[in-house]
Amino acid sequence: MATSSAESFFIATPIFYVNDVPHIGHAYTEVAADALSRWMRQSGIDTWFLTGTDEHGQKIMRTALANGVTPKQWADRLVEQSWKPLLSTLNLANDDFIRTTEERHESAVKKFLTLLHDKGFIYQGEYEGFYCVGCEEYKPAPDLIEGTDEFVGQKVCQIHGRPVEVLKEENYFFKMSDFQQKLLDLYQDQPDFIQPASVRNEIIAFVNRGLDDLSISRSNIDWGIEVPFDDKHVTYVWFEALLNYITATGWGSDEENFARRWPAIQLVGKDIARFHAVIWPAMLMAAGLAPPKKVFAHGWLLVGGEKMSKSKLTGIAPSDITDVFGADAFRYYFLRAITFGSDGSFSWEDLSARYEAELANGLGNLASRVIAMVNRYRDGVIPDGQPGSGPAEEALHALMAQAVPAADKAMHSFAPHEALASLWRIVEAMNGYLTEQEPWVLAKDEASADRLDAVLSMACDALRCLAITLSPFMPEATEKLWVGLGAEGSLQDQHIPDAGKAWGLEPGTAVGELAPLFPRIEQEA
Ligand code: MSP
């Protein structure tokens, strides 16, 4: 569907390092981007969801060498065996997957470097300082701390706790210092450019302290994209990786598509917000391109109070969770239980408790009861509810009419947790409604036939609304529900903004069998 750029939504996740396999921290970014993009797409907005892998740099080169293969062989193995399978593990509907070793990326990166060089934003100089391979980042001395244990007496990176390397080499530099004021103006003119506010304040304080020029090439490694005007250098991995957002959407090769998609919303973990909110817009401004639409930084998943990471052995594989609870529950849990933008603790107990209470006993049980009653009392056909409906149905419809726009507003504000909370008011209200209306009592009295029609039809209508609006979060369970309701058309084609309108199911529709939405989990001893 071609729409104007004002109505377009291009969301990108960071591209993931392939030195290791995915953990639930990576999966968290992916499911958030997926739910947001599914929501926008189902709202009729021209949507594009991009994700991918970051394959160059020293970290990957070393991992490959330690495993006795070339960096490209290593990257291919990890992408095919771990990163691409993550897409189906989490049920992601991404539109593109970019690998930085692809030709489309490499050639556009070279074009970009040539452009900035020609414009006078790149110069040669000498870099003398520290480099952390874990961060793939040049480190100013004040950012280092004293090492402990085996590294006592050495300066180490605050994040990785490992010694930094001392570099002294000829490098090319990007004149980032030229962009200090322009960046501050951007942050001021577009107050929601960086969210949440805590990250925005941190970035503004950082830029206010002044910006150094950025070293953008390395001359002593060869696993990277060659600098087009000097073949002794490869491009610094972050400078190169950030460009994926435009190389994947056609910059330098398909300008029409690029104009249709760009600028992107950058969804990132807060640890890499600075790259996306400072370096990245400065690079784009230097090239004469628009900065991203927004940089939204989500928090960290904490396990046992610490940022979950493989290196600290707290890493949990997404499939450890999806194998037991399924992809829908994974998606629901992380988007519901954690305020998007803040840190959140993961625990198996919390996940399991929410699965039971909110999914299996809440939504799942509700759906199976309603469809069972239509089968039992109305031979599996949804009756016409309007003639017998009254104030209770009006109230439930009013709630639907209010909860859907509230959820929509929350999604547009990057608050999936609030959107789910809004929609769950419908689940709760429906449970209360059935308890009060007692359709099983109405069924015993022929004189209440109109009321029973109204209650069953109302309940199916509310399930219809839930199937549509929850489908971006739980595509599998809602598809089962949609089929169970016997509803017309494909679920993915249902327009979310209309989902709260009353009486959206045709009377006379035959309901089907409802496959269990959230099966009981066999608890391990
Ligand atoms: N390759 C770079 C990004 C380049 S983008 C041009 C990178 N990759 S990463 O694989 O290390 O991390 C990718 C994302 O995972 C980051 O947004 C990071 O914040 C996120 N997470 C890593 N651990 C995390 C948690 N424990 N919790 C939440 N997100 C976490 O950085």
Residues whose N, C-alpha, C, O or C-beta is under 5 A from the ligand:
A	BS01	MSP	P14 I15 F16 Y17 G25 H26 D54 A241 L242 V268 G269 K270 D271 I272 G299 W300 L301 K307 M308
